[in-house]
Amino acid sequence: MESRVRSLETRRLHAAEFALRSGDQKNSSLIADSCKARERHIEIIETVGLFVSGTIGRRRLYRKLLDTSRRGDARLQAPAITALGLAILLSDPAAAMDREQLRRCLRSLLSALGCRRPLPVGELLNCLGDSLGRLEFNIPEIPQAGLDELEEQWVDLAIDRHATGFRLIPASVFTRSFFRRALRENGTADSRATPACYHRENDKAPILLEQHPGLSEDIDFEYYVDESGLSEIVLGTESLGWGEKFHAARIFALYSNLGRAALEGVPLRGQ
């Protein structure tokens, strides 16, 4: 799952791929890809709906969702990808969540999708953490684009389910210089063209600082949430060492109200 900054480049490469094709073939390919993505989106909603209505059981729901995630025949929109990932994690039999709680969580997910509201990522991860005993985050390795690229300019916070090979990335962390440069290079330097989620009104940092005054003594930060409910944390630092990564993960835990969560085994809050 790509953060918005990196997905700008992904979409540009995707557009370039289609630009190499000619005339009707290009148009038909774009339409076919869009139709497949729409079909998959509907499939996710219908599958989750079958469980919520009691038509299918948890194990069948889990298998159907995993099958959907493994089919690479369409490029899903970010909300659909996030919804699919959350539904898989929640319905995983290893999570030991009871059926009624799972139904409530998935009903909340469907409601947000249907109303095109940001998905309640924090709320659902909190339920998942309660059922697992503790939510474990890790930092996947990110390949460098070039030898001259500064190390540790951005990282992802991930939840891995090793039994299935599935990974969900609910948050990404950036240095401020990298974040600004990425926006500028992707043609969004003009504030009028900047995606709405990056406008000052959507910065959650002031609310977090008001709720948790101790954060003001640490690293300056910005906190954005996109239309999928995913978090992007921008730190006022030149690089991301362990301390900066842990601080960002702790900010995410505070914003999402996660009770029991850890980054690579280290608790994010007093537990």
HUSULKA-V907334 format. One record per run of one state. SS is the DSSP state (2 for helix, 1 for strand, 0 for the rest). FROM is the first residue (numbers start at 1). TO is the last residue. If there is no record, write none. Layout:
BEGIN
ss=SS from=FROM to=TO
ss=SS from=FROM to=TO
END
This chain:
BEGIN
ss=0 from=1 to=3
ss=2 from=4 to=19
ss=0 from=20 to=22
ss=2 from=23 to=52
ss=0 from=53 to=57
ss=2 from=58 to=70
ss=0 from=71 to=77
ss=2 from=78 to=91
ss=0 from=92 to=92
ss=2 from=93 to=95
ss=0 from=96 to=98
ss=2 from=99 to=115
ss=0 from=116 to=120
ss=2 from=121 to=132
ss=0 from=133 to=134
ss=1 from=135 to=138
ss=0 from=139 to=153
ss=1 from=154 to=161
ss=0 from=162 to=165
ss=1 from=166 to=175
ss=2 from=176 to=185
ss=0 from=186 to=195
ss=2 from=196 to=198
ss=0 from=199 to=199
ss=2 from=200 to=202
ss=0 from=203 to=204
ss=2 from=205 to=211
ss=0 from=212 to=212
ss=2 from=213 to=217
ss=0 from=218 to=220
ss=1 from=221 to=225
ss=0 from=226 to=230
ss=1 from=231 to=235
ss=0 from=236 to=241
ss=2 from=242 to=255
ss=0 from=256 to=260
ss=1 from=261 to=263
ss=0 from=264 to=265
ss=1 from=266 to=267
ss=0 from=268 to=271
END
